[in-house]
């Protein structure tokens, strides 16, 4: 059973920063690692992902503010979030997609609240 465990969420003021981490119970070498978010009443949306070949994708609403990275040796992916805005408040989910069978794995999520 693959497990993804997120950490690093919390309450931050507008303009502040948070760093989310996701640790996988398996080797992430053959996985596209990503972060999604879901705000109340909205659909889950892709924030950023990072392929094994280091190709990155960022949603327009976070480009230039968020940075995704991965450490295959530690089976970890992180999302550095800077210049946070109230609109960034959501539950952030770690996602892993196998490049072999395209299966998706999900973490349970970590809450990010942006408020003064």
N, C-alpha and C positions, 0 to 999 in steps of 0.2 A: 504494500500500500504506500503510494507516494504521498508524502506530507510536505506542505509548504507552510512555514510559520513566519508571519509578519511581526514586526515590532517597530517602534519608533513614533507611532502616532501620538497625538495629544492636542493640547490647546496652545495656540500661538496667536499673537497679535498680527494684524495686517502689516505686511512688510517684513515679517519675520521668516525664519527658516526652520525646516524640519528635515530629518534624514530618516527615511524608511529603509528597513532591511528585511530581507526574506531569506530564510535558510531552508534548503531543500534536503529531504531525507535520502535523495539519490544523487548521482552525478548529473550535473546540468550540462555536461559537455555537448550533448546532442539535442539541446532544447533551446527554443526561442524563449527568452525570459522577458516578462513584461509586467506592467502595472496598469490596472484598470481602476476606475473609481465609479461610485454610484452615490449620487445625492438623493435625498428624500424626494419621491415623486418623479424621479428621472430614471432613464435607462442607464445601465452600466455602459461606460465608454472607455475606450482605449486611451491611455495617457502616453505611454511610451513603451517601446520594446527594443530588445537587443538580441540580434541573431548570433549564432556561434561564429560567423565570419566577421563579427563586429559591426555589421550594418545596423544602424540605429534608425528608429522612427520616433518622431514626437508629434503629438497632436498640436495643431496651431495654437491652441489656447495655453500651452505651456512652453512652447519653444522659446528658448533664451532664458527661461527661468528655472527649469528642471533639468537634471542630468541623471541619466541612467548609467549604471555600470554593473559589471559582473566580475566575480572571482571564481573561476571554475575550480580552483584548488580547494576553496572553502565552500563550494556549492551555494554561493551567496550572490544575490543581486541587491543592489541598493538604488534608491531614488532620492537624490538630493533635491530638495525643493526650496527655492529662494523666492524672495519677493512675493510671499503668499498673499492671496486676496481672499476676501470672504467667499467669493464664488468657487474657490478651491476646496471648500469644506465638503467632505464626503467620507464614505468608507472606502479605503484604498485596498485593493485586492492584488495579491501576487498571482501571477499566471505563468505556467510553463507549458509549452507546446512541443511535443516530440517531433523532430524533423523526420523521424522514421515512419510513424503511423499517424501523425497529426493529432494525437489525443491531447486534450486539454486537462491540465490539473489546476486546481484553485486552492488558495489559502482561505482562511476564514475572515480575513479582513482586519484592518486597523483603522480606527476612527481618527480623522483629522478635522479639527475645529479651528476656524480662523475668526477671531472675534476680539474686539477691544473691550 
